[in-house]
Amino acid sequence: QILQAKDKLSKRQRMIFEMSREEGLSSQEIALKLDISEQSVRNQLSSALKVLREELIKTGLCFAILFMN
């Protein structure tokens, strides 16, 4: 269900989410790799987390919200 929720993300949101949460990279490291500002990274990550929370709430995986905070 988390994979299905990730499919709702834009390509850029998914990439940034995975780099942050799955690869453990900092906003600064992601910004350097993608040649974008740290603020853009934070904005995209925030948007991605909002989408994922909404999708997981729809599927009843409220416990997963704790993972994303």
N, C-alpha and C positions, 0 to 999 in steps of 0.2 A: 504494500500500500504506500510505503514511503517512495518507492520507485515510481509509482503512478503519480504521486503528488509532485515529484521532481519533474515529471514530463510536462507539468503545467508552467514551468519556469521558461523564461526566454533563454536563448542559447548563452547569452552573456551572464545572466543571473545564475544559471546552472553551473557554468564554469567557475564563477567566483565563489559560489557556495561550496562546490567540491574542493576548490583550492584551500578555502578557509577551514571548513569543518572536517574534510576527509584527509587532506594533506597536511593540515596544521600550519599553513602559512599565515603570516601576519598581513594586515592591510597594506603595510608598506612593501612587503615582499611581492604581494599580488600586483600592486600598482606598478612596481618596477618591471615585473614580467610582462604585464599587459600594456605598458607604456600609457597608463592613465593616472589620474590623480588619486590620492588616498581617499579623498572625499567621494569620488565616483565609486570607488570600491565599497566604501561604507554605505553609500546610498543604494547600490545594487544589492548588497548583502541584506540590508534592511528590507528592501522590497521582496527579495526572495524568501526571507523568513516569514514575512507577512502572508505571502501566497501559500507557503507550506503549512503554516499554522491553520489557515482557513480550510485548506484541503483535508488536513488531518482531523480537524474538528468535524468536518462533514462525514468522515469515515468512522468516527468514534474513537480515534486513537489519541484521545486527550493526553494520555501519559507521555506521548512523544513530544508534546509541547515543552515539557521540562528539559528535554534533550536540546531543544533549540534556543533556550533562553541563555 
